[in-house]
Amino acid sequence: MAPLDDDKKDVPIFSDYPSQMPKIECGASLDTNTFKAYPEHNEALGFPGELIDNWQEVAIAKIGELAKKNRAFQVYLDACVKCGACTDKCHYFLGTGDPKNMPVARQDLLRSVYRRYYTFAGKYFPWLVGARDLTKEVLDEWYTYYHQCSQCRRCSVACPYGIDTAEISMAAREILDTVGVGQKYCNEIIAKLKKTGNNLGLNPKALRATLEDLEEDLEDETGIEVKIPLDVKGADVLLITPSADFFAEPHIDGLLGYAKVFHASGVSWTISSYASEAANFGMFIGSYENMREVSWRIRQAAKDLGVKRIIFGECGHAWRVGYSFLNTLAGPFDFLDQNYPIPQHILEFTLDEIEAGKLKIDKSKNDEHIMTYHDSCNVARGSAMGPKEGGQFDVPRAVIKAVCNNFHDMERDTIRENTFCCGGGGGLLTDDLMDLRIKGAKPRMTALQQVTEDHGVNKMAAICAICKTQFSKVMPKYGYDMDSVMSVHQLVANAVILDGQETDEADPAAAEETP
Amino acid sequence: MAAYDVNGTSVEHDEEGYITNLSEWTKELADVIAVAEEIEMGEEHWAVVNFLREYYEEYQIAPAVRVLIKSIKKSMGPEVGNNKYMYELFPYGPAKQACKIAGLPKPTGCV
């Protein structure tokens, strides 16, 4: 219970290079277990409160049901040939050295049980095909190691069969939930969202007070009234953003950036108190029903407010759900303006405004920042942006380069489709997994250290609330200040000059001289 | 469930040390929680804890860190009311650790 201390012995040592194989240590993270959900959390999501008596029978039936319903899942269980291409791709394996964190081993935890009950060889000759009975030990092992997967899908890019460990990890968590073994972090949050509309539990009164407070800050800074509208009927745009944008640092600076861009563009916009959350933890626990219920709030808010467009703020997995699944989950969105992407990402919107010359920008305002960019896994490997292929990589970089003079990418094997997870994604951003989070950040932090040494990079931008919180917590363990991670729209906010804005330096040359 | 001991009275808390019944909070309890967190409560710590409790009373949730800092800046000056100093007061973060001592629920989500 004591706070994380800063003892030097706790400072992780960087690897020589980001993908460096660790020393193998069996069971290294066997004791790393996340808190289990309380009965009330599970029940709020439609699951049994605690482990049911006939859990074995129900879990086995659930595997069969999922394999039947989701053919991809069955192929993932059947197709692995143990080629080993995925073994060194997982940041948690690289960080912990525990071989069960190799993606193939993680898959096998479930695959071995599937084989035992659903394949001919496994039924009659289990010892020949690595099939095993579902025992309580196996169930516990699932809980441990499926909560050491951030569902980032870096391993699936390396797999010649395209086996998606995230799908297996989601299925495993769904099976666990179905027998009454939920994770506290995710299930408590989903339960809270169902009550209040967001993961934080921010009620409309508190949300309004927070936004008014931020409007004051914006006016103090710029000298003009920049609004952050809430529940405005008839606005053109509904902004769906993670509730961390109303609470945490540096997320709030991103929100101020969106507000400035909307203000400068002249587009009317609003936040909804009913759907005041972009994040959708239903995906992390593999629950279609919960994912759908969370998404449905967005549709309802868009209808109630009579908006024409939906724009998502900086949230990684929200954008995967938004871009890839929203229409299936909560569509059709035939009541929105069909001339715009449904939904659109705030970065697409901002880049359009920049390219149309609608934003006045002073890049020198960001000269103290020597930037790099962390691709968030769900954006990189689960979505797209803009009209061109690879837009999910290029659009954020184009925005950063439009507002900053100094930008350097990290090593190619650690960015774009090969990006390393921040170490806190997929429902693992909880204090009880802090040790795992610190270790899982090692590949990314090693890549960052390389560009710090080579180019003097001092800040890393991200477009995901989880990444931002994770880095602000773990960076100090690697010798970086907690504010070394920034929102992309924080950089935009720094550089945008609004019409009528009071500026300290009338002469841009003077601004450049400021250290 | 584990509990804090406040002069012989036990006050239950969850796995992470947040009290489960918010109405059981007292100043004496705050001191006990602070000891468990290895924090020595001074005037500045109390200013934060008191503000958190007032804000919670009004809004049933903890304030954003920025809102907290702005208020402390007004009441105690910019040397105390800044992000860096807040982390010196509460090394595990003004949001979570100070909330724990103030007897408020833990902020949840991507924070």
Interface residues (C-beta under 8 A of the other chain):
Chain A: M1 A2 P3 L4 D5 D6 F35 Y185 E188 I189 K192 N198 N199 L200 G201 L202 N203 K205 A206 A209 T210 D213 L214 D217 P242 S243 A244 F246 F247 A248 E249 H251 I252 A279 C315 L429 D431 D432 A465 I466 K468 T469 M482 D483
Chain B: E15 E16 G17 A36 E37 E38 I39 Y59 Q60 I61 P63 A64 V65 R66 V67 K70 N83 Y87 P91 Y92 A95 K96 Q97 P105 P107 T108 G109 C110 V111
